[in-house]
Amino acid sequence: MKQKITVAVSGLNNIDSPGPGIPVIRALKESNNFDVRIIGLSYETLEPGLYMHHLVDKSYQIPLPSAGIDALLERLTYIHNQEKLDVIIPNFDAELANFMKIENRIKADLGISMFLPTQEQFDERHKANLYEFGEAHGVSVPYSKMMFSTAEIPSITTEFTYPMVVKGRFYEAYIAYNAEQVANYFNKLSAKWGLPIIIQEYVFGSEVNVTALGDGKGNAISAVPMRKLFITDKGKAWAGISLDDSELVDIANKVISSSKWRGGMELEFIKTAENKYYLLEINPRFPAWVYLAAGCGHNQPEALVKLALGQNVEPFGNYEIGKMFIRYSYDMIVDLKEFEQISTVGEL
């Protein structure tokens, strides 16, 4: 008999640059161990997941990360009093800092479990620190440097050659071929995500990604590699295929073992023509394509919930190779009353 639990999930913006929330929910709904009631946590009233009632049982708006941990705690306490939450799975980089700060507190005070990276792990894998992370854990990483002002652009060319990659603090990256483009991307990304902006050495090759789960003790519960087959203008995978790549899995396992990573993660790599792998980013949560892992036999969100609840989780075995995901979009018809309710009451 399946264990009945209530899980709150954020990241419901299932749009052209989708959040991981809906794929995480789909995986949890297919759990062999849990009968899951899903509580959606939203920041915007037009997040499509709010209106996907076949997946999300009830939704609540929560304060933006900029509101701080006190506002978040107050709101989560209210939601818990209504829904009796067992587990929360935050899925946005920008919100993780607040959730990490309150993880122990809500476990002690409310009995709600999470399974998140430690503050040290979160900081160490940050884009601005990734080059040092690679050196510390024996993984090749393109050289990178933080930039705080466009006045630094002339000096950048003493360390980098064009093209170079200009990255936002949390999201988005662009390839710049001259100083003017660096300045344009700097202004665009800093206005959206704040400082610093990261300048990274450009490495030519094909992009391959890994969705993985670490148990916090150095064990990789799962690592499933994927190659993008179709990429949107925002650089997001719209189709991908699971790979037979033992070397890539070994690198992911090495990162998890060395860092003792706790929770879900996505590792983004470039594979060069010489078959060398360069780690471009570590995202400290599941990617939006995590449902592919479930389709390959590794239900990572279900395993994360088990870890959060203190249950024993053994590493998955082999995963299915050659499984593809293909995204699609469709129009939902939503009653205006629902939009008004989430907008005014903050619940749906």
C-alpha positions, 0 to 999 in steps of 0.5 A, spaced: 500 500 500 502 506 498 504 511 503 500 518 503 504 524 503 503 531 501 508 535 497 509 542 496 512 544 489 515 550 486 517 552 479 510 552 476 512 556 470 511 551 464 512 556 459 518 556 453 523 557 458 520 552 463 521 551 470 522 544 473 516 544 477 511 540 473 516 535 471 517 533 478 510 533 479 509 528 474 514 524 476 511 524 483 504 522 481 507 516 477 511 514 484 510 506 486 511 508 493 507 514 495 500 516 494 502 524 493 497 530 494 501 536 490 500 543 493 503 548 488 507 554 490 507 560 485 510 567 485 506 569 478 498 569 477 499 566 470 504 560 472 500 555 467 501 549 473 496 553 477 491 551 472 493 544 471 488 541 476 490 534 474 497 535 477 496 540 482 491 539 487 491 546 490 496 552 489 498 558 494 502 564 492 508 565 496 512 571 497 518 573 492 525 571 495 526 578 496 521 579 501 526 575 506 525 569 510 520 571 515 515 573 510 516 566 507 516 562 514 509 566 515 506 564 509 509 556 509 506 556 516 499 558 514 499 553 508 502 548 513 496 549 517 491 548 512 494 542 508 499 539 513 505 538 508 510 533 509 515 535 504 517 541 500 521 541 493 523 548 491 525 548 484 528 555 482 535 557 484 533 564 486 529 561 492 533 556 494 538 561 499 531 562 503 529 555 503 536 553 505 536 558 511 529 555 514 530 548 512 532 546 519 527 550 522 521 548 519 523 541 520 523 542 528 517 547 528 513 544 523 515 537 521 516 539 514 522 536 510 526 538 505 533 535 502 537 541 499 544 543 498 548 546 504 550 553 504 557 551 502 555 547 497 551 552 494 556 557 494 562 553 492 558 551 485 556 558 484 558 560 477 562 565 479 566 560 483 566 554 478 573 554 476 575 554 483 570 548 484 573 544 478 580 545 480 578 542 487 574 536 485 578 535 479 574 536 473 575 541 467 572 547 467 573 553 462 576 559 465 571 564 468 572 571 471 567 576 475 565 582 472 562 588 476 562 594 471 563 595 463 569 599 465 572 592 466 571 590 458 578 593 455 582 589 461 578 582 459 581 581 453 588 580 456 585 574 459 580 572 454 579 572 447 573 572 442 568 569 442 567 569 450 561 567 454 557 572 458 553 569 463 547 572 468 548 571 476 542 566 476 540 564 469 541 566 461 548 566 457 550 569 451 556 568 446 559 575 445 564 576 439 566 583 440 566 589 446 560 592 444 556 585 445 559 584 451 557 591 454 550 590 451 549 583 454 552 585 461 547 591 461 541 586 459 543 581 464 545 585 470 538 589 469 535 582 470 539 578 475 544 583 478 551 583 479 556 580 478 556 578 471 560 572 469 565 572 463 567 565 461 572 562 456 568 559 450 569 552 448 567 549 442 563 542 442 556 539 443 552 540 449 551 534 454 547 535 460 546 530 466 540 530 471 543 527 478 541 526 485 546 525 491 545 523 498 549 528 502 554 522 504 558 522 497 553 517 494 550 518 487 543 515 487 542 517 480 546 520 474 542 520 467 546 524 461 542 527 456 544 530 449 539 536 446 536 534 440 533 541 439 534 548 442 530 554 443 532 561 442 533 561 449 538 555 449 533 551 452 532 543 450 525 542 447 527 535 445 533 530 448 535 523 448 538 519 454 546 517 452 550 511 453 556 515 456 559 512 462 565 517 462 560 522 463 556 518 468 563 517 472 564 525 472 558 526 475 559 521 480 566 524 481 563 531 483 557 528 487 562 524 491 568 529 492 563 535 494 558 530 498 552 533 494 546 533 497 539 533 493 538 534 486 542 537 481 544 538 473 551 538 470 552 542 464 558 540 459 561 541 453 564 535 449 569 537 444 571 534 438 577 531 442 572 527 446 574 532 452 568 534 457 568 541 460 563 543 466 560 549 464 555 550 470 552 546 476 545 548 477 543 546 484 536 543 483 533 538 478 532 541 471 526 542 467 527 535 463 528 531 469 522 527 467 526 524 462 530 520 468 523 518 470 522 515 463 529 512 463 527 508 470 530 513 475 525 516 478 529 522 481 524 526 485 521 520 488 528 518 491 529 525 493 522 525 497 525 518 500 531 522 502 527 528 505 523 523 509 529 519 512 528 513 508 533 508 505 535 509 498 539 505 494 543 507 488 539 506 481 542 501 477 542 502 469 538 507 466 534 506 459 538 508 453 535 512 447 529 514 450 527 521 448 523 527 450 519 532 446 516 538 449 510 541 446 505 546 448 498 547 448 492 552 450 489 551 456 482 554 457 481 557 464 475 560 467 477 568 469 474 566 476 480 562 477 485 567 475 481 572 480 481 567 485 489 566 485 490 574 484 486 576 490 486 571 495 492 567 493 489 560 493 486 556 488 
